[in-house]
Amino acid sequence: MAAAEDKIRKAVESSGIEIIGTFWYGGEASRENMEMLRPQVADADMIFAVGGGKAIDTAKGVAHQLGIPLVSLPTLVSNCAPITALSVVYREDGPFDRFLFYDAPPALTLVDLTLAANAPARFFRAGLGD
């Protein structure tokens, strides 16, 4: 979020959109982190997910639980999380747990080419396989 927050706030400042806060997803795309985030954003009309695959997959799960739209803004080009109708979920200690499938992908995916270009090259290489 640090890489994009100023741009996002500037983009919406005269739009009537109110940002209720910036929330850390917990570092892992886990059911526990989705449960931790849900009450923090329960009053939101939509979720704006910024980050890599785990951050976006976590936000997709929360948006799905709340029945609200999700907008994704990837900061890496290493995975398909910003555009897919699923979340890859891990256990808190790191191993894969399950896939969560949704009826639709994020309502909107925004791409900032500057963020993508400045991401570490190893993430770009990883994304080629995704």
Backbone atoms as SQL, in Angstrom:
CREATE TABLE atoms (id INTEGER PRIMARY KEY, chain TEXT, resi INTEGER, resn TEXT, atom TEXT, x REAL, y REAL, z REAL);
INSERT INTO atoms VALUES
  (1, 'A', 1, 'MET', 'N', 0.826, -1.194, 0.000),
  (2, 'A', 1, 'MET', 'CA', 0.000, 0.000, 0.000),
  (3, 'A', 1, 'MET', 'C', 0.861, 1.245, 0.000),
  (4, 'A', 2, 'ALA', 'N', 2.021, 1.171, 0.628),
  (5, 'A', 2, 'ALA', 'CA', 2.897, 2.339, 0.699),
  (6, 'A', 2, 'ALA', 'C', 3.266, 2.851, -0.690),
  (7, 'A', 3, 'ALA', 'N', 3.385, 1.948, -1.653),
  (8, 'A', 3, 'ALA', 'CA', 3.776, 2.345, -2.999),
  (9, 'A', 3, 'ALA', 'C', 2.656, 3.059, -3.748),
  (10, 'A', 4, 'ALA', 'N', 1.411, 2.891, -3.319),
  (11, 'A', 4, 'ALA', 'CA', 0.291, 3.427, -4.082),
  (12, 'A', 4, 'ALA', 'C', -0.652, 4.339, -3.310),
  (13, 'A', 5, 'GLU', 'N', -0.545, 4.412, -1.991),
  (14, 'A', 5, 'GLU', 'CA', -1.545, 5.124, -1.196),
  (15, 'A', 5, 'GLU', 'C', -1.688, 6.591, -1.582),
  (16, 'A', 6, 'ASP', 'N', -0.582, 7.295, -1.765),
  (17, 'A', 6, 'ASP', 'CA', -0.675, 8.716, -2.127),
  (18, 'A', 6, 'ASP', 'C', -1.407, 8.906, -3.458),
  (19, 'A', 7, 'LYS', 'N', -1.107, 8.053, -4.434),
  (20, 'A', 7, 'LYS', 'CA', -1.762, 8.148, -5.742),
  (21, 'A', 7, 'LYS', 'C', -3.256, 7.879, -5.624),
  (22, 'A', 8, 'ILE', 'N', -3.613, 6.889, -4.835),
  (23, 'A', 8, 'ILE', 'CA', -5.025, 6.537, -4.674),
  (24, 'A', 8, 'ILE', 'C', -5.778, 7.674, -4.000),
  (25, 'A', 9, 'ARG', 'N', -5.223, 8.187, -2.922),
  (26, 'A', 9, 'ARG', 'CA', -5.901, 9.278, -2.207),
  (27, 'A', 9, 'ARG', 'C', -6.061, 10.510, -3.101),
  (28, 'A', 10, 'LYS', 'N', -5.042, 10.819, -3.888),
  (29, 'A', 10, 'LYS', 'CA', -5.124, 11.963, -4.793),
  (30, 'A', 10, 'LYS', 'C', -6.177, 11.708, -5.878),
  (31, 'A', 11, 'ALA', 'N', -6.243, 10.495, -6.388),
  (32, 'A', 11, 'ALA', 'CA', -7.194, 10.166, -7.459),
  (33, 'A', 11, 'ALA', 'C', -8.644, 10.282, -7.012),
  (34, 'A', 12, 'VAL', 'N', -8.919, 10.027, -5.740),
  (35, 'A', 12, 'VAL', 'CA', -10.318, 10.052, -5.278),
  (36, 'A', 12, 'VAL', 'C', -10.692, 11.311, -4.508),
  (37, 'A', 13, 'GLU', 'N', -9.760, 12.239, -4.324),
  (38, 'A', 13, 'GLU', 'CA', -10.010, 13.364, -3.430),
  (39, 'A', 13, 'GLU', 'C', -11.220, 14.215, -3.810),
  (40, 'A', 14, 'SER', 'N', -11.562, 14.342, -5.060),
  (41, 'A', 14, 'SER', 'CA', -12.731, 15.146, -5.424),
  (42, 'A', 14, 'SER', 'C', -13.849, 14.287, -6.020),
  (43, 'A', 15, 'SER', 'N', -13.809, 12.996, -5.766),
  (44, 'A', 15, 'SER', 'CA', -14.779, 12.079, -6.370),
  (45, 'A', 15, 'SER', 'C', -15.988, 11.796, -5.498),
  (46, 'A', 16, 'GLY', 'N', -15.920, 12.161, -4.224),
  (47, 'A', 16, 'GLY', 'CA', -16.984, 11.804, -3.306),
  (48, 'A', 16, 'GLY', 'C', -16.764, 10.452, -2.642),
  (49, 'A', 17, 'ILE', 'N', -15.709, 9.757, -3.035),
  (50, 'A', 17, 'ILE', 'CA', -15.377, 8.476, -2.410),
  (51, 'A', 17, 'ILE', 'C', -14.662, 8.754, -1.096),
  (52, 'A', 18, 'GLU', 'N', -15.119, 8.106, -0.050),
  (53, 'A', 18, 'GLU', 'CA', -14.494, 8.242, 1.263),
  (54, 'A', 18, 'GLU', 'C', -13.693, 6.979, 1.567),
  (55, 'A', 19, 'ILE', 'N', -12.428, 7.147, 1.859),
  (56, 'A', 19, 'ILE', 'CA', -11.582, 6.021, 2.252),
  (57, 'A', 19, 'ILE', 'C', -11.669, 5.917, 3.771),
  (58, 'A', 20, 'ILE', 'N', -12.162, 4.763, 4.262),
  (59, 'A', 20, 'ILE', 'CA', -12.362, 4.625, 5.706),
  (60, 'A', 20, 'ILE', 'C', -11.095, 4.202, 6.436),
  (61, 'A', 21, 'GLY', 'N', -10.078, 3.767, 5.693),
  (62, 'A', 21, 'GLY', 'CA', -8.833, 3.395, 6.348),
  (63, 'A', 21, 'GLY', 'C', -7.956, 2.529, 5.473),
  (64, 'A', 22, 'THR', 'N', -6.760, 2.320, 5.953),
  (65, 'A', 22, 'THR', 'CA', -5.796, 1.439, 5.317),
  (66, 'A', 22, 'THR', 'C', -5.546, 0.299, 6.286),
  (67, 'A', 23, 'PHE', 'N', -5.699, -0.921, 5.809),
  (68, 'A', 23, 'PHE', 'CA', -5.637, -2.080, 6.688),
  (69, 'A', 23, 'PHE', 'C', -4.610, -3.084, 6.190),
  (70, 'A', 24, 'TRP', 'N', -3.772, -3.574, 7.074),
  (71, 'A', 24, 'TRP', 'CA', -2.768, -4.595, 6.770),
  (72, 'A', 24, 'TRP', 'C', -3.470, -5.941, 6.709),
  (73, 'A', 25, 'TYR', 'N', -3.168, -6.731, 5.693),
  (74, 'A', 25, 'TYR', 'CA', -3.853, -8.005, 5.501),
  (75, 'A', 25, 'TYR', 'C', -3.313, -9.140, 6.358),
  (76, 'A', 26, 'GLY', 'N', -2.248, -8.907, 7.071),
  (77, 'A', 26, 'GLY', 'CA', -1.735, -9.905, 7.995),
  (78, 'A', 26, 'GLY', 'C', -0.528, -10.675, 7.519),
  (79, 'A', 27, 'GLY', 'N', -0.143, -10.524, 6.252),
  (80, 'A', 27, 'GLY', 'CA', 1.059, -11.166, 5.745),
  (81, 'A', 27, 'GLY', 'C', 0.881, -12.528, 5.121),
  (82, 'A', 28, 'GLU', 'N', -0.274, -13.136, 5.300),
  (83, 'A', 28, 'GLU', 'CA', -0.553, -14.447, 4.716),
  (84, 'A', 28, 'GLU', 'C', -2.000, -14.468, 4.248),
  (85, 'A', 29, 'ALA', 'N', -2.246, -15.096, 3.112),
  (86, 'A', 29, 'ALA', 'CA', -3.621, -15.257, 2.621),
  (87, 'A', 29, 'ALA', 'C', -4.224, -16.450, 3.346),
  (88, 'A', 30, 'SER', 'N', -4.730, -16.196, 4.533),
  (89, 'A', 30, 'SER', 'CA', -5.259, -17.272, 5.363),
  (90, 'A', 30, 'SER', 'C', -6.683, -16.948, 5.801),
  (91, 'A', 31, 'ARG', 'N', -7.418, -17.975, 6.173),
  (92, 'A', 31, 'ARG', 'CA', -8.766, -17.760, 6.694),
  (93, 'A', 31, 'ARG', 'C', -8.727, -16.913, 7.965),
  (94, 'A', 32, 'GLU', 'N', -7.701, -17.117, 8.780),
  (95, 'A', 32, 'GLU', 'CA', -7.576, -16.333, 10.012),
  (96, 'A', 32, 'GLU', 'C', -7.434, -14.851, 9.718),
  (97, 'A', 33, 'ASN', 'N', -6.640, -14.501, 8.703),
  (98, 'A', 33, 'ASN', 'CA', -6.468, -13.089, 8.364),
  (99, 'A', 33, 'ASN', 'C', -7.720, -12.507, 7.724),
  (100, 'A', 34, 'MET', 'N', -8.457, -13.329, 6.980),
  (101, 'A', 34, 'MET', 'CA', -9.738, -12.852, 6.447),
  (102, 'A', 34, 'MET', 'C', -10.701, -12.546, 7.594),
  (103, 'A', 35, 'GLU', 'N', -10.724, -13.415, 8.585),
  (104, 'A', 35, 'GLU', 'CA', -11.594, -13.192, 9.750),
  (105, 'A', 35, 'GLU', 'C', -11.151, -11.963, 10.549),
  (106, 'A', 36, 'MET', 'N', -9.840, -11.729, 10.622),
  (107, 'A', 36, 'MET', 'CA', -9.310, -10.563, 11.337),
  (108, 'A', 36, 'MET', 'C', -9.699, -9.262, 10.621),
  (109, 'A', 37, 'LEU', 'N', -9.669, -9.266, 9.294),
  (110, 'A', 37, 'LEU', 'CA', -9.972, -8.065, 8.513),
  (111, 'A', 37, 'LEU', 'C', -11.464, -7.765, 8.405),
  (112, 'A', 38, 'ARG', 'N', -12.271, -8.789, 8.367),
  (113, 'A', 38, 'ARG', 'CA', -13.704, -8.594, 8.091),
  (114, 'A', 38, 'ARG', 'C', -14.361, -7.546, 8.986),
  (115, 'A', 39, 'PRO', 'N', -14.213, -7.585, 10.308),
  (116, 'A', 39, 'PRO', 'CA', -14.879, -6.556, 11.119),
  (117, 'A', 39, 'PRO', 'C', -14.303, -5.149, 10.907),
  (118, 'A', 40, 'GLN', 'N', -13.051, -5.058, 10.483),
  (119, 'A', 40, 'GLN', 'CA', -12.439, -3.749, 10.257),
  (120, 'A', 40, 'GLN', 'C', -13.036, -3.036, 9.050),
  (121, 'A', 41, 'VAL', 'N', -13.520, -3.806, 8.073),
  (122, 'A', 41, 'VAL', 'CA', -14.038, -3.222, 6.832),
  (123, 'A', 41, 'VAL', 'C', -15.524, -3.504, 6.631),
  (124, 'A', 42, 'ALA', 'N', -16.189, -3.980, 7.660),
  (125, 'A', 42, 'ALA', 'CA', -17.595, -4.396, 7.543),
  (126, 'A', 42, 'ALA', 'C', -18.522, -3.273, 7.088),
  (127, 'A', 43, 'ASP', 'N', -18.171, -2.016, 7.342),
  (128, 'A', 43, 'ASP', 'CA', -19.025, -0.897, 6.943),
  (129, 'A', 43, 'ASP', 'C', -18.684, -0.341, 5.564),
  (130, 'A', 44, 'ALA', 'N', -17.713, -0.938, 4.891),
  (131, 'A', 44, 'ALA', 'CA', -17.289, -0.436, 3.580),
  (132, 'A', 44, 'ALA', 'C', -18.292, -0.813, 2.497),
  (133, 'A', 45, 'ASP', 'N', -18.366, 0.022, 1.474),
  (134, 'A', 45, 'ASP', 'CA', -19.200, -0.270, 0.307),
  (135, 'A', 45, 'ASP', 'C', -18.433, -1.077, -0.729),
  (136, 'A', 46, 'MET', 'N', -17.108, -1.014, -0.663),
  (137, 'A', 46, 'MET', 'CA', -16.249, -1.782, -1.537),
  (138, 'A', 46, 'MET', 'C', -14.866, -1.883, -0.904),
  (139, 'A', 47, 'ILE', 'N', -14.100, -2.841, -1.368),
  (140, 'A', 47, 'ILE', 'CA', -12.727, -2.997, -0.887),
  (141, 'A', 47, 'ILE', 'C', -11.792, -2.729, -2.042),
  (142, 'A', 48, 'PHE', 'N', -10.755, -1.973, -1.762),
  (143, 'A', 48, 'PHE', 'CA', -9.713, -1.661, -2.737),
  (144, 'A', 48, 'PHE', 'C', -8.465, -2.403, -2.273),
  (145, 'A', 49, 'ALA', 'N', -8.092, -3.462, -2.981),
  (146, 'A', 49, 'ALA', 'CA', -6.960, -4.308, -2.600),
  (147, 'A', 49, 'ALA', 'C', -5.713, -3.883, -3.359),
  (148, 'A', 50, 'VAL', 'N', -4.666, -3.576, -2.610),
  (149, 'A', 50, 'VAL', 'CA', -3.406, -3.138, -3.197),
  (150, 'A', 50, 'VAL', 'C', -2.313, -4.069, -2.714),
  (151, 'A', 51, 'GLY', 'N', -1.513, -4.580, -3.636),
  (152, 'A', 51, 'GLY', 'CA', -0.390, -5.418, -3.226),
  (153, 'A', 51, 'GLY', 'C', -0.151, -6.570, -4.155),
  (154, 'A', 52, 'GLY', 'N', 0.483, -7.593, -3.614),
  (155, 'A', 52, 'GLY', 'CA', 0.771, -8.807, -4.354),
  (156, 'A', 52, 'GLY', 'C', -0.373, -9.795, -4.227),
  (157, 'A', 53, 'GLY', 'N', -0.119, -11.006, -4.679),
  (158, 'A', 53, 'GLY', 'CA', -1.154, -12.027, -4.727),
  (159, 'A', 53, 'GLY', 'C', -1.779, -12.355, -3.391),
  (160, 'A', 54, 'LYS', 'N', -0.978, -12.485, -2.350),
  (161, 'A', 54, 'LYS', 'CA', -1.534, -12.852, -1.042),
  (162, 'A', 54, 'LYS', 'C', -2.411, -11.747, -0.477),
  (163, 'A', 55, 'ALA', 'N', -2.004, -10.504, -0.641),
  (164, 'A', 55, 'ALA', 'CA', -2.826, -9.384, -0.162),
  (165, 'A', 55, 'ALA', 'C', -4.148, -9.332, -0.922),
  (166, 'A', 56, 'ILE', 'N', -4.084, -9.481, -2.236),
  (167, 'A', 56, 'ILE', 'CA', -5.295, -9.404, -3.051),
  (168, 'A', 56, 'ILE', 'C', -6.186, -10.616, -2.809),
  (169, 'A', 57, 'ASP', 'N', -5.601, -11.812, -2.688),
  (170, 'A', 57, 'ASP', 'CA', -6.414, -12.995, -2.399),
  (171, 'A', 57, 'ASP', 'C', -7.118, -12.875, -1.050),
  (172, 'A', 58, 'THR', 'N', -6.451, -12.304, -0.063),
  (173, 'A', 58, 'THR', 'CA', -7.075, -12.091, 1.239),
  (174, 'A', 58, 'THR', 'C', -8.247, -11.126, 1.107),
  (175, 'A', 59, 'ALA', 'N', -8.032, -10.019, 0.418),
  (176, 'A', 59, 'ALA', 'CA', -9.093, -9.024, 0.232),
  (177, 'A', 59, 'ALA', 'C', -10.256, -9.591, -0.566),
  (178, 'A', 60, 'LYS', 'N', -9.980, -10.440, -1.566),
  (179, 'A', 60, 'LYS', 'CA', -11.071, -11.068, -2.321),
  (180, 'A', 60, 'LYS', 'C', -11.937, -11.914, -1.405),
  (181, 'A', 61, 'GLY', 'N', -11.306, -12.660, -0.506),
  (182, 'A', 61, 'GLY', 'CA', -12.065, -13.480, 0.429),
  (183, 'A', 61, 'GLY', 'C', -12.953, -12.640, 1.330),
  (184, 'A', 62, 'VAL', 'N', -12.421, -11.541, 1.826),
  (185, 'A', 62, 'VAL', 'CA', -13.199, -10.656, 2.704),
  (186, 'A', 62, 'VAL', 'C', -14.343, -10.005, 1.923),
  (187, 'A', 63, 'ALA', 'N', -14.061, -9.522, 0.740),
  (188, 'A', 63, 'ALA', 'CA', -15.116, -8.907, -0.076),
  (189, 'A', 63, 'ALA', 'C', -16.226, -9.916, -0.370),
  (190, 'A', 64, 'HIS', 'N', -15.844, -11.135, -0.663),
  (191, 'A', 64, 'HIS', 'CA', -16.836, -12.177, -0.924),
  (192, 'A', 64, 'HIS', 'C', -17.690, -12.440, 0.322),
  (193, 'A', 65, 'GLN', 'N', -17.048, -12.554, 1.472),
  (194, 'A', 65, 'GLN', 'CA', -17.782, -12.792, 2.725),
  (195, 'A', 65, 'GLN', 'C', -18.776, -11.669, 3.003),
  (196, 'A', 66, 'LEU', 'N', -18.386, -10.428, 2.694),
  (197, 'A', 66, 'LEU', 'CA', -19.238, -9.266, 2.964),
  (198, 'A', 66, 'LEU', 'C', -20.229, -8.975, 1.838),
  (199, 'A', 67, 'GLY', 'N', -20.032, -9.615, 0.689),
  (200, 'A', 67, 'GLY', 'CA', -20.919, -9.383, -0.438),
  (201, 'A', 67, 'GLY', 'C', -20.761, -8.017, -1.064),
  (202, 'A', 68, 'ILE', 'N', -19.526, -7.506, -1.077),
  (203, 'A', 68, 'ILE', 'CA', -19.267, -6.187, -1.658),
  (204, 'A', 68, 'ILE', 'C', -18.231, -6.313, -2.775),
  (205, 'A', 69, 'PRO', 'N', -18.201, -5.346, -3.699),
  (206, 'A', 69, 'PRO', 'CA', -17.242, -5.412, -4.801),
  (207, 'A', 69, 'PRO', 'C', -15.807, -5.188, -4.340),
  (208, 'A', 70, 'LEU', 'N', -14.901, -5.710, -5.143),
  (209, 'A', 70, 'LEU', 'CA', -13.474, -5.550, -4.895),
  (210, 'A', 70, 'LEU', 'C', -12.822, -4.923, -6.118),
  (211, 'A', 71, 'VAL', 'N', -11.980, -3.941, -5.888),
  (212, 'A', 71, 'VAL', 'CA', -11.124, -3.358, -6.919),
  (213, 'A', 71, 'VAL', 'C', -9.702, -3.760, -6.564),
  (214, 'A', 72, 'SER', 'N', -8.976, -4.300, -7.539),
  (215, 'A', 72, 'SER', 'CA', -7.596, -4.706, -7.266),
  (216, 'A', 72, 'SER', 'C', -6.612, -3.797, -7.987),
  (217, 'A', 73, 'LEU', 'N', -5.502, -3.536, -7.309),
  (218, 'A', 73, 'LEU', 'CA', -4.392, -2.788, -7.892),
  (219, 'A', 73, 'LEU', 'C', -3.125, -3.562, -7.542),
  (220, 'A', 74, 'PRO', 'N', -2.641, -4.381, -8.484),
  (221, 'A', 74, 'PRO', 'CA', -1.442, -5.161, -8.197),
  (222, 'A', 74, 'PRO', 'C', -0.191, -4.295, -8.178),
  (223, 'A', 75, 'THR', 'N', 0.685, -4.583, -7.239),
  (224, 'A', 75, 'THR', 'CA', 1.977, -3.899, -7.187),
  (225, 'A', 75, 'THR', 'C', 3.085, -4.782, -7.754),
  (226, 'A', 76, 'LEU', 'N', 2.722, -6.000, -8.122),
  (227, 'A', 76, 'LEU', 'CA', 3.643, -6.953, -8.738),
  (228, 'A', 76, 'LEU', 'C', 2.954, -7.559, -9.953),
  (229, 'A', 77, 'VAL', 'N', 3.742, -7.995, -10.907),
  (230, 'A', 77, 'VAL', 'CA', 3.181, -8.699, -12.061),
  (231, 'A', 77, 'VAL', 'C', 3.573, -10.174, -11.977),
  (232, 'A', 78, 'SER', 'N', 3.471, -10.732, -10.784),
  (233, 'A', 78, 'SER', 'CA', 3.964, -12.089, -10.556),
  (234, 'A', 78, 'SER', 'C', 2.876, -13.142, -10.479),
  (235, 'A', 79, 'ASN', 'N', 1.616, -12.759, -10.572),
  (236, 'A', 79, 'ASN', 'CA', 0.567, -13.755, -10.412),
  (237, 'A', 79, 'ASN', 'C', -0.733, -13.249, -11.022),
  (238, 'A', 80, 'CYS', 'N', -1.726, -14.122, -11.034),
  (239, 'A', 80, 'CYS', 'CA', -3.015, -13.780, -11.644),
  (240, 'A', 80, 'CYS', 'C', -4.060, -13.365, -10.617),
  (241, 'A', 81, 'ALA', 'N', -3.686, -13.203, -9.366),
  (242, 'A', 81, 'ALA', 'CA', -4.647, -12.858, -8.307),
  (243, 'A', 81, 'ALA', 'C', -5.501, -11.633, -8.628),
  (244, 'A', 82, 'PRO', 'N', -4.953, -10.586, -9.233),
  (245, 'A', 82, 'PRO', 'CA', -5.773, -9.386, -9.448),
  (246, 'A', 82, 'PRO', 'C', -6.954, -9.578, -10.392),
  (247, 'A', 83, 'ILE', 'N', -6.954, -10.657, -11.185),
  (248, 'A', 83, 'ILE', 'CA', -7.993, -10.804, -12.210),
  (249, 'A', 83, 'ILE', 'C', -8.782, -12.106, -12.131),
  (250, 'A', 84, 'THR', 'N', -8.521, -12.943, -11.151),
  (251, 'A', 84, 'THR', 'CA', -9.183, -14.244, -11.108),
  (252, 'A', 84, 'THR', 'C', -10.285, -14.304, -10.058),
  (253, 'A', 85, 'ALA', 'N', -11.193, -15.251, -10.269),
  (254, 'A', 85, 'ALA', 'CA', -12.321, -15.454, -9.368),
  (255, 'A', 85, 'ALA', 'C', -12.006, -16.558, -8.358),
  (256, 'A', 86, 'LEU', 'N', -10.829, -16.485, -7.784),
  (257, 'A', 86, 'LEU', 'CA', -10.446, -17.445, -6.751),
  (258, 'A', 86, 'LEU', 'C', -9.381, -16.853, -5.860),
  (259, 'A', 87, 'SER', 'N', -9.274, -17.423, -4.679),
  (260, 'A', 87, 'SER', 'CA', -8.187, -17.082, -3.756),
  (261, 'A', 87, 'SER', 'C', -7.421, -18.353, -3.444),
  (262, 'A', 88, 'VAL', 'N', -6.115, -18.235, -3.420),
  (263, 'A', 88, 'VAL', 'CA', -5.273, -19.318, -2.934),
  (264, 'A', 88, 'VAL', 'C', -5.057, -19.040, -1.454),
  (265, 'A', 89, 'VAL', 'N', -5.479, -19.983, -0.615),
  (266, 'A', 89, 'VAL', 'CA', -5.442, -19.783, 0.827),
  (267, 'A', 89, 'VAL', 'C', -4.399, -20.704, 1.441),
  (268, 'A', 90, 'TYR', 'N', -3.654, -20.149, 2.382),
  (269, 'A', 90, 'TYR', 'CA', -2.592, -20.877, 3.065),
  (270, 'A', 90, 'TYR', 'C', -2.927, -20.991, 4.544),
  (271, 'A', 91, 'ARG', 'N', -2.301, -21.934, 5.194),
  (272, 'A', 91, 'ARG', 'CA', -2.412, -22.011, 6.651),
  (273, 'A', 91, 'ARG', 'C', -1.521, -20.923, 7.234),
  (274, 'A', 92, 'GLU', 'N', -1.770, -20.552, 8.459),
  (275, 'A', 92, 'GLU', 'CA', -0.996, -19.500, 9.120),
  (276, 'A', 92, 'GLU', 'C', 0.502, -19.802, 9.139),
  (277, 'A', 93, 'ASP', 'N', 0.870, -21.087, 9.192),
  (278, 'A', 93, 'ASP', 'CA', 2.287, -21.448, 9.230),
  (279, 'A', 93, 'ASP', 'C', 2.890, -21.609, 7.837),
  (280, 'A', 94, 'GLY', 'N', 2.128, -21.276, 6.767),
  (281, 'A', 94, 'GLY', 'CA', 2.687, -21.203, 5.436),
  (282, 'A', 94, 'GLY', 'C', 2.242, -22.209, 4.395),
  (283, 'A', 95, 'PRO', 'N', 1.997, -23.485, 4.710),
  (284, 'A', 95, 'PRO', 'CA', 1.634, -24.440, 3.653),
  (285, 'A', 95, 'PRO', 'C', 0.265, -24.143, 3.030),
  (286, 'A', 96, 'PHE', 'N', 0.114, -24.583, 1.789),
  (287, 'A', 96, 'PHE', 'CA', -1.153, -24.443, 1.071),
  (288, 'A', 96, 'PHE', 'C', -2.278, -25.097, 1.863),
  (289, 'A', 97, 'ASP', 'N', -3.444, -24.433, 1.881),
  (290, 'A', 97, 'ASP', 'CA', -4.617, -24.977, 2.550),
  (291, 'A', 97, 'ASP', 'C', -5.690, -25.360, 1.540),
  (292, 'A', 98, 'ARG', 'N', -6.153, -24.385, 0.736),
  (293, 'A', 98, 'ARG', 'CA', -7.264, -24.644, -0.185),
  (294, 'A', 98, 'ARG', 'C', -7.418, -23.502, -1.176),
  (295, 'A', 99, 'PHE', 'N', -8.254, -23.734, -2.165),
  (296, 'A', 99, 'PHE', 'CA', -8.702, -22.691, -3.065),
  (297, 'A', 99, 'PHE', 'C', -10.099, -22.271, -2.623),
  (298, 'A', 100, 'LEU', 'N', -10.394, -20.996, -2.709),
  (299, 'A', 100, 'LEU', 'CA', -11.755, -20.492, -2.540),
  (300, 'A', 100, 'LEU', 'C', -12.189, -19.960, -3.901),
  (301, 'A', 101, 'PHE', 'N', -13.303, -20.454, -4.403),
  (302, 'A', 101, 'PHE', 'CA', -13.802, -20.056, -5.715),
  (303, 'A', 101, 'PHE', 'C', -14.984, -19.109, -5.551),
  (304, 'A', 102, 'TYR', 'N', -15.033, -18.089, -6.415),
  (305, 'A', 102, 'TYR', 'CA', -16.071, -17.074, -6.356),
  (306, 'A', 102, 'TYR', 'C', -16.855, -17.057, -7.664),
  (307, 'A', 103, 'ASP', 'N', -18.012, -16.409, -7.645),
  (308, 'A', 103, 'ASP', 'CA', -18.854, -16.322, -8.830),
  (309, 'A', 103, 'ASP', 'C', -18.288, -15.382, -9.895),
  (310, 'A', 104, 'ALA', 'N', -17.457, -14.437, -9.467),
  (311, 'A', 104, 'ALA', 'CA', -16.937, -13.443, -10.407),
  (312, 'A', 104, 'ALA', 'C', -15.561, -12.959, -9.950),
  (313, 'A', 105, 'PRO', 'N', -14.751, -12.468, -10.884),
  (314, 'A', 105, 'PRO', 'CA', -13.464, -11.877, -10.515),
  (315, 'A', 105, 'PRO', 'C', -13.675, -10.494, -9.910),
  (316, 'A', 106, 'PRO', 'N', -12.599, -9.826, -9.502),
  (317, 'A', 106, 'PRO', 'CA', -12.751, -8.449, -9.011),
  (318, 'A', 106, 'PRO', 'C', -13.545, -7.587, -9.999),
  (319, 'A', 107, 'ALA', 'N', -14.311, -6.654, -9.463),
  (320, 'A', 107, 'ALA', 'CA', -15.140, -5.785, -10.298),
  (321, 'A', 107, 'ALA', 'C', -14.296, -4.933, -11.240),
  (322, 'A', 108, 'LEU', 'N', -13.084, -4.605, -10.813),
  (323, 'A', 108, 'LEU', 'CA', -12.193, -3.765, -11.596),
  (324, 'A', 108, 'LEU', 'C', -10.764, -4.060, -11.183),
  (325, 'A', 109, 'THR', 'N', -9.876, -4.103, -12.158),
  (326, 'A', 109, 'THR', 'CA', -8.441, -4.209, -11.878),
  (327, 'A', 109, 'THR', 'C', -7.761, -3.016, -12.526),
  (328, 'A', 110, 'LEU', 'N', -7.046, -2.265, -11.724),
  (329, 'A', 110, 'LEU', 'CA', -6.291, -1.107, -12.197),
  (330, 'A', 110, 'LEU', 'C', -4.819, -1.492, -12.259),
  (331, 'A', 111, 'VAL', 'N', -4.137, -1.027, -13.282),
  (332, 'A', 111, 'VAL', 'CA', -2.716, -1.330, -13.410),
  (333, 'A', 111, 'VAL', 'C', -1.944, -0.021, -13.502),
  (334, 'A', 112, 'ASP', 'N', -1.006, 0.150, -12.604),
  (335, 'A', 112, 'ASP', 'CA', -0.090, 1.292, -12.631),
  (336, 'A', 112, 'ASP', 'C', 1.219, 0.759, -13.187),
  (337, 'A', 113, 'LEU', 'N', 1.523, 1.121, -14.407),
  (338, 'A', 113, 'LEU', 'CA', 2.719, 0.579, -15.058),
  (339, 'A', 113, 'LEU', 'C', 4.009, 0.960, -14.343),
  (340, 'A', 114, 'THR', 'N', 4.004, 2.090, -13.646),
  (341, 'A', 114, 'THR', 'CA', 5.194, 2.482, -12.886),
  (342, 'A', 114, 'THR', 'C', 5.437, 1.506, -11.744),
  (343, 'A', 115, 'LEU', 'N', 4.364, 1.125, -11.023),
  (344, 'A', 115, 'LEU', 'CA', 4.516, 0.136, -9.958),
  (345, 'A', 115, 'LEU', 'C', 5.023, -1.184, -10.515),
  (346, 'A', 116, 'ALA', 'N', 4.429, -1.628, -11.610),
  (347, 'A', 116, 'ALA', 'CA', 4.835, -2.893, -12.213),
  (348, 'A', 116, 'ALA', 'C', 6.289, -2.843, -12.683),
  (349, 'A', 117, 'ALA', 'N', 6.680, -1.743, -13.299),
  (350, 'A', 117, 'ALA', 'CA', 8.052, -1.629, -13.808),
  (351, 'A', 117, 'ALA', 'C', 9.085, -1.570, -12.695),
  (352, 'A', 118, 'ASN', 'N', 8.698, -1.048, -11.540),
  (353, 'A', 118, 'ASN', 'CA', 9.639, -0.917, -10.431),
  (354, 'A', 118, 'ASN', 'C', 9.650, -2.110, -9.488),
  (355, 'A', 119, 'ALA', 'N', 8.807, -3.097, -9.751),
  (356, 'A', 119, 'ALA', 'CA', 8.798, -4.309, -8.924),
  (357, 'A', 119, 'ALA', 'C', 10.079, -5.105, -9.179),
  (358, 'A', 120, 'PRO', 'N', 10.531, -5.872, -8.205),
  (359, 'A', 120, 'PRO', 'CA', 11.729, -6.681, -8.410),
  (360, 'A', 120, 'PRO', 'C', 11.581, -7.631, -9.603),
  (361, 'A', 121, 'ALA', 'N', 12.631, -7.773, -10.388),
  (362, 'A', 121, 'ALA', 'CA', 12.612, -8.595, -11.602),
  (363, 'A', 121, 'ALA', 'C', 12.242, -10.043, -11.317),
  (364, 'A', 122, 'ARG', 'N', 12.602, -10.550, -10.150),
  (365, 'A', 122, 'ARG', 'CA', 12.290, -11.956, -9.856),
  (366, 'A', 122, 'ARG', 'C', 10.792, -12.200, -9.807),
  (367, 'A', 123, 'PHE', 'N', 10.010, -11.187, -9.448),
  (368, 'A', 123, 'PHE', 'CA', 8.555, -11.340, -9.449),
  (369, 'A', 123, 'PHE', 'C', 8.017, -11.349, -10.860),
  (370, 'A', 124, 'PHE', 'N', 8.611, -10.573, -11.748),
  (371, 'A', 124, 'PHE', 'CA', 8.205, -10.588, -13.152),
  (372, 'A', 124, 'PHE', 'C', 8.467, -11.965, -13.755),
  (373, 'A', 125, 'ARG', 'N', 9.642, -12.506, -13.507),
  (374, 'A', 125, 'ARG', 'CA', 9.972, -13.854, -14.020),
  (375, 'A', 125, 'ARG', 'C', 8.998, -14.894, -13.466),
  (376, 'A', 126, 'ALA', 'N', 8.673, -14.802, -12.209),
  (377, 'A', 126, 'ALA', 'CA', 7.723, -15.741, -11.610),
  (378, 'A', 126, 'ALA', 'C', 6.354, -15.610, -12.274),
  (379, 'A', 127, 'GLY', 'N', 5.981, -14.389, -12.622),
  (380, 'A', 127, 'GLY', 'CA', 4.686, -14.145, -13.241),
  (381, 'A', 127, 'GLY', 'C', 4.557, -14.712, -14.634),
  (382, 'A', 128, 'LEU', 'N', 5.652, -14.874, -15.337),
  (383, 'A', 128, 'LEU', 'CA', 5.583, -15.436, -16.686),
  (384, 'A', 128, 'LEU', 'C', 4.985, -16.848, -16.671),
  (385, 'A', 129, 'GLY', 'N', 5.246, -17.585, -15.603),
  (386, 'A', 129, 'GLY', 'CA', 4.691, -18.923, -15.486),
  (387, 'A', 129, 'GLY', 'C', 3.241, -18.925, -15.061),
  (388, 'A', 130, 'ASP', 'N', 2.797, -17.852, -14.463),
  (389, 'A', 130, 'ASP', 'CA', 1.408, -17.757, -14.011),
  (390, 'A', 130, 'ASP', 'C', 0.529, -17.370, -15.163);
